[in-house]
Every structure is written in C-alpha cells, then in structure tokens.
Amino acid sequence: MTTVAITGGTGFIGRHVIAALTGSGQSLRLLMRNPAPGTLSCGNAEIIRGTLADRDALARLVDGADTVIHCAGAIGAADRSAFASANIDGTRALAAAAAAAGVRRFVHLSSIAAREPALTDYAWSKAGSEMALAAELPVPSFVILRPPAVYGPGDRATLPLIRQLLQPLVVLPVAADQRVSLIFVRDLAAAIIAVAGAPSCPGGPFELSDGTPGGYSWPDLVREAARQSGRSQRTLFLPPPLAELTARAAMLAARLSGGPPMLTLGKLPELYHRDWVSHAEGLDAVTGWRPHVAFAEGLATTLDWYRREGWLPRTRPATRNPLGLGQQQGGRR
C-alpha cells in the first residue's frame, strides 16, 4: 500500500480528490489545521494536525509518502504579503519537506491565472508558487497543473455566480467579449490522480479544460443556464467603473457583516481580462486522462446537488413568455 499525502483536503477540490481516492487501496495522510469530528468520511485517512507553516507537521505528513497532492492555497487574502505567505511560502516549505523525504511525485494545483502574474496579487502568488516548487524539487518529481474556473457539487465559491446565471436579468462584472475555459471538479480530480499515478510525467505546467475548443463566451453560459432554468433571461455586462463601485460596496458590506465579500477590487483585473481559454495540450498523451463533462452536463449535475442540499430552491419557475402565448417550458426538476 502506498501513501498519498494531501493538503487542502477540506476544501472544495480536495474533498473530491479524497473521494476519488477512497477505496483505491492507497493510504491517505491529510494535513489539517483543526479537523472537526466527522470532517471527512474516509476510513483510510490519517490526520496530521498542522499548517503549511509548521515544519514538524510537514515532515510527518510526507514521511514515507510516495506522492504529495498539494491542493491547499489562498484564493482570497488581505494583501500581497498574505498571498505570498499562503501560496508561495507554503508551497516552498512543503516542497522542501517532500524533497527531504524522497517523495516520488509532487502534484501542485496551481491556476490558469499564473500565466498572467502581472494582473493581480493572486495571479502573482500562483506563478510564484510554481517557481518556488521548481527551486526545491528536481523536474522529474513534480507536475504543475493549471485548471481554469472549477465548478461542481459542494462549491460555495461558485454558488453566487450560479444564482446570478439563473436570474431573469444576469448582471456580470466581466468583459463582454471574454472567453473562458471551465472544468468540472470530478474531471479535475481525475486529472490530479492520473498525474499522481503516471510512471513518468514532465513537470508542465499543464493547462486543463473540459475539452471545449475555444472555451465559452458568457452568452454561451447564460443561454445554457436559461435552458436549464426554463425561463428567458437578459444579460447586462457592467462597465469597469461601475464594477469598481460595486466591488467597493461589496467590500464595505462584508466588513460590516463579517462575511466574505462577493466581489473585490483585487479580482477585477482578472474578471476583465479577455482570454482565459486553456491551452490544454499534452497531458492526455502522457497519462491517458481526458475530460468527460462539458458545461451542460456539469451545470445540470451541480444544480441538482445544490437543490438537494437546499442551497438553491427545489422548484424552478416556468419561462415567462413575452408574447403572451401561454406556453411553458418544463425542466428536469
């Protein structure tokens, strides 16, 4: 039995990786800050209490491990130094521990944002995490994966966007001509596991997607959401100055409420960048991995999960016919 060490196991992507590995015959070792009882229903997992800043915990995590899967990281932080601490310093420390332990394969979950490090502090920190990894480990032992936007069951970060896509008026703080790639979370988990188990794999970075050539436009995504919600929709793209005002209001509301902001000023450069289409090449030839879930199927699966869990209403309103013809379109639920 081999041991797989995983960071970020309580996060959205990490949970799906663990679910995919459960029953695989591999022993899992998970780094967690303060695991609550019942955090994970995984019988073959050992919990290591600690953080990426705890060198002793990292040494215990990777001791005797064949593979490290590094899913932990910050997608939101107060400033550049906080991003650096979580994404760069944390990756460097884990990579150093893995190198000292003789780990065979280190799979690093980066982001497509890393190819544009000048855009935001987050993008800069993800690019920095890749460089920190390469400085600590030899090329044959690590693989960098750059997923685009990830969605699927269990994702609270995407829920506000999903809710917005289901509204009669879809208001989007993005460039109207932006194109994006997407990947369903279970496809991403399968890619991570394929890379972890491949006999040999170049370091990358490998950009991933659901296989849709040229990605998606936002009208594409809105049309699919309208089809599945069963009602007509219109789209309003916010110009950058109005998006900035909206972000400032959201950040103020978050400070008053104590919750996370729905939109931040730091995220706007990424939202108005026009090309987030993945150049997904090479990984299939090396590992045999291929994506299976395009947006239509992935959205349907995600909406069903949200409704079952009560994150979205269980029923869907019928389409309102602007011509008054009295026709209604049904839905899957």
N, C-alpha and C positions, 0 to 999 in steps of 0.2 A: 504494500500500500504506500503510495506517495503522498506527500504532504503539500497542500497548496495554502500559502499564506495570503490573506486578503485584507486590504484596508478599504474603508468606506462601506462595510457590509450592511450597515443600517440605512444607507442611502438608497435612492430610487434604483439606480443601476446596479449597485452592489447586491441588493436583495434578489434581483433577477439572476445575477451571476451565481449566487449561492443556491437559488432554487434549481438552476440548471445543473449544478454540480452535485446536488443532493442525490444520493443513490448511485453515484458514479463509481463508488469503491475507493475514492480518494479521501484522505483525512484533511479536514479543513481547520485552519487556525486563523482566528479573526481578531484584529486589533480594534478595541472599543474603549472609549473614554469611560463611560459609566453605563454599562449594559443593564437595562431594567429586566426584571423577571419576565420571561416569555417574549423577549425582544425578537428572538429568532427560533423558529420551529425546525431546527436542523440537528438531528441526533448525532451526526459525526463531526461536530464542530467543537473546537477548544477555544475558549475566550481568553485573550491576553488583554488585561486591563492596562491602558496607557494611551499615549498620543504620539504623533509623529515627532514631537519634541523630546520624547522620553527614550534615550538611547538604550537603557536597560530593557525596556519593553520591546523595542525594535529588535534587539538581539534575541530575545526569547521568541519573538514572532517568527523570525527567519531561521532559527536554529534547526538544522536538519531538513529544511524545506527544499523541495525540488523546484517549486515555482512560486513567484510572487505576482499577485494581481493587484495593481495599485489604482483603486477607484477613488480614493479619498482626495478631496480638494475643495477649495472655496470657489463658488460661483458669484458670491457677493461678499464684499468686505468694505471696511470704512475708508481705506486709502491704499496707496500703492505698497506701503510697507506691510500692511496686513495681508495683502495678496501675496507678497513675496514670502512672508513667513509661512503661510499655509501651503502655497503651491510650489515655490522654489526650494526653500529651506527644508520643507517636509520631504519632498522628493529626494533631495540630495542626501538627507540623513538615512532614509530608507534604502536608497541605492548603495550607500556605503556599508550599511549593515548586511545587505544581500551579498555584496562583493566579499566581505569578510567571511561570510558563511558558505561561500561557494555555491550559491543558488544557480541552477542551470538556466532558468528563463525568467526574465522580469518583463511583465506586460504592463506598460504605462498607458493609462487612459488620459490622453491629452484632449485637444479640442481643435476643430477646424479654425477657430479664432486665432490659433497660434501662427497661422501663415500671415496674419496682419498685425504684428506686435505693436505697431505704432498707433493703432486705433484706440485701445482702451488699456487701463491697468490690468484688467483680467486677461486680455489677449497677450499683453507683455509678459505676464506671470506664467502663462501656459507655455509660451515659447521659451521662457527662462527655465521652466521645469524640464523641458526636453534637453536643453544644454547641460543642466546640472546632472541629469541622468547619464548622458554621454560622457561626462567628465569622470564619473565614478565607476562605470562598468564597461567592459570590452564589448565591441559591436555584436559579436555572435550571441551574446547572452540577453540582450534587451530588444524589445519591439515596442515602437510607439504607434498608437492608434489615435487617429483624429476623427472622431464622429462629428457629424453635423448636429442639428437640433434633434434631440431624442425625445420620444413621447411613448406613452403606453399606460397600461394599468398601474395604479399606485403613484403616479406622478402628480404631486401637488403644485410643482412649479409651473407646469403647463396648463393646469386647470383654469386659471383666469383667461388664458388665450382661447381655450376650448369654449368656455362660456361666451366669450365675445363672438366667436365664429358662429354661435347658434342664435345670435340676436337678429331681429329684423333689420337693424342698422348696425353694420360691423364697422367699428371705428378702430383704425390701425395706425399706430405711430411707427410706420416703416416707409421706406421709399416705395413709391407706387410701381416702379419697374424692377424692384428687387426680385431675384430668383434665389431659391433656397433648396438645398437637399435636406432630406429627412431620413431618419432611420427608426424603425420600431424597436422598442427596447429588447424584445426577445431575440431579434436578429443580431443586435449588438452584443448581447450576452453570448450568443453562439459564436460570433466572431472572436470574442475575447478567449473563449475556451478553445477554439480551433487553433489560435495562435499559441496559446499556452501549451498545447499538446503536440504541436508540429515538431518533427525531428530537427528541422533547421528552418530558420526564417530570418531574412535580412531585417535590419533594425528599423527600416522605414524612414520617415513617418508614412503610414498608410492612411489615406482619407477614405472614409466609409460612406455608404449611402444605401438607399433601398433599391438601387438599380434603375431608377427612372432617369433616362437620358436627359440632360439639361436641367434636371431638378424641376421645381414647381414655381409658378408665379402665385402671388397672393390671390388673384381672381380664381386660379385653379382650386386653391384650398377652400375659398369661400363657396364656390359652386358645389364642391363635394359636401361641405357641411350643410348647405341648403338642401341638397338632395336627401341627405340622411335625416335632417330635422323635419323635412316635409313642409317647409314654408319658404316663401320668397324672401330675398334679402337684398339689401343695397350695401355698398361699401364706401366708406369715407376714409381717405388717406390723410392723416394730419400732416400739414407742412411742418418742417423742423422748428420754427419759432413757437408754434402752438404746442408741439410735443414737449418743448423745453418747459413751457408754462405748466403743462400737465404733470411733468416729472417733478417740478418743484412743489406743486400742490400735493402730489402723492407722497413725497418725502416728508413734508410737513405733517400730513395726516398720520404717517407711520410713526413719527416722533411723538405725536400726541397720544396715539393709541398703544404704542409699544410694540406694534407688529411690524413685519417686513413691508417695505414699500412695494407697490405694484409696478412702479416704473422709477428708474433713477437716471440722473443726468449722466452718470458714467456709462450707462448702457446705450445711450442714444447713438454714438458713432457706429456701433455695431448694427443697430437697427436700421440705420440709413446707408449702410454700405450695400452696394447694389449686387455684389456677386458672392453668394455663399453656396455655390454649387461645388460639390465634391468632385475631385479628380480621382475617382475610385479605380485604381489600376494595380494589378499585380498580386493582391492578396489571395484571390481565388486560385491562381496558378500555384501558389506556394502551399496553401492549406486546404484547398478544396471548398472553402467557405463561400456560400452565395446567399444573398438576402432572399427572403421569400414573401415578405409582407409589404405591399405598396400602401399608399396612404388611404385609399378607400377601405380596404380591409382592416388596416390598423386603426383607423378612426372608429369604425363600427365596433371593433373589439374593445377599444378604450371607452367609448360611450356606454356600452353595455356594462362594463365594470364600474364606471362612475355611478351609473344608475342603481346597480345592485347594492353598492356601498352607501348610497344616499348622498353622494357628492353632487349629483345632478337630479332634477325631478325625474320620476319614473315615466311619466307620460310626456308625449310630445304634442304640441299644438298642431292642428291641421293648417295647411297652407291657406293664406288669405288670398282669394282670387281678386285682383284689382279690377277685373272686368265684370264681376258680379255674376258669373255663370253658375255659381253654386257647386262647383266641383271641388273635391277634396282629395288630397294625396295622402295615402296611408304610409306607415313606416314599419320598421321591423319590430318596434316595441311600442 
